[in-house]
Amino acid sequence: MKEFNYTITDEIGIHARPAGMLAKKAKAFESSVTIAKGEKEAALTKLMAVMALGVKHGDTVTVKAEGADEEAAIAEIKKFFEENL
């Protein structure tokens, strides 16, 4: 399993557009990818579950990938976070 923590710098947090882009990106990998904020966790492939976390500016999230292509999945998703969130 691979994981990283990221503090959201986007003014709005994780809203519909980036959540949709994240779900699409996560679906491209065989690995299971999850995002967690505090006690709550959601599959990154499930748009509404990600939105339900209510991630705001300044929140820290943990993203985990587990599976055959976890290295590639975590690298791509971390890059997305750094460029967009």
C-alpha positions in Angstrom: 0.0 0.0 0.0 1.2 3.5 -0.9 -0.2 6.7 0.6 0.4 10.4 0.9 -1.0 13.3 2.9 -2.0 16.6 1.3 -3.2 19.9 2.6 -5.8 21.5 0.3 -4.7 24.9 -1.0 -7.6 25.5 -3.4 -9.8 28.3 -2.1 -13.0 26.2 -2.6 -11.6 22.8 -1.5 -12.6 19.7 -3.4 -15.7 20.7 -5.3 -17.6 19.0 -8.1 -15.2 19.7 -11.0 -12.0 18.4 -9.4 -13.9 15.6 -7.6 -15.1 14.4 -11.0 -11.6 14.6 -12.5 -10.2 12.7 -9.5 -12.9 9.9 -9.9 -12.1 9.6 -13.6 -8.3 9.4 -12.9 -8.8 6.8 -10.2 -10.9 4.6 -12.4 -8.0 4.4 -14.9 -6.1 2.2 -12.4 -6.5 -1.3 -11.3 -5.6 -0.4 -7.7 -8.2 0.5 -5.1 -7.7 4.2 -4.3 -9.3 5.9 -1.3 -9.3 9.4 0.3 -9.8 10.1 4.0 -10.5 13.2 6.0 -10.3 12.6 9.7 -12.4 9.5 10.5 -14.3 9.5 7.1 -13.0 7.6 4.1 -14.3 7.2 0.6 -13.4 5.4 -2.6 -11.9 8.0 -4.9 -13.8 6.5 -7.8 -17.1 7.5 -6.2 -17.8 11.2 -6.9 -20.7 11.6 -4.5 -18.8 9.9 -1.7 -15.8 12.2 -2.2 -18.1 15.3 -2.2 -19.7 14.0 1.0 -16.4 14.3 2.8 -16.8 18.1 2.6 -13.1 18.8 2.1 -12.4 22.5 2.5 -9.4 24.8 2.0 -6.8 24.0 4.7 -8.0 20.5 5.4 -5.5 17.7 5.2 -6.5 14.5 3.5 -4.8 11.1 3.2 -4.9 9.3 -0.2 -4.1 5.6 -0.3 -3.6 3.2 -3.2 -3.5 -0.6 -2.9 -3.1 -3.0 -5.8 -1.0 -4.1 -8.7 -0.4 -0.5 -10.1 -0.4 1.4 -6.8 3.0 3.1 -7.5 1.7 4.6 -10.7 -1.7 5.4 -9.2 -0.3 7.3 -6.2 2.2 9.2 -8.4 -0.5 10.3 -10.8 -3.0 11.3 -8.2 -0.4 13.1 -6.1 0.6 15.1 -9.2 -3.1 16.0 -9.8 -3.5 17.2 -6.2 -0.3 19.3 -6.5 -1.4 20.9 -9.8 -5.1 21.4 -9.1 -5.8 21.4 -5.3 
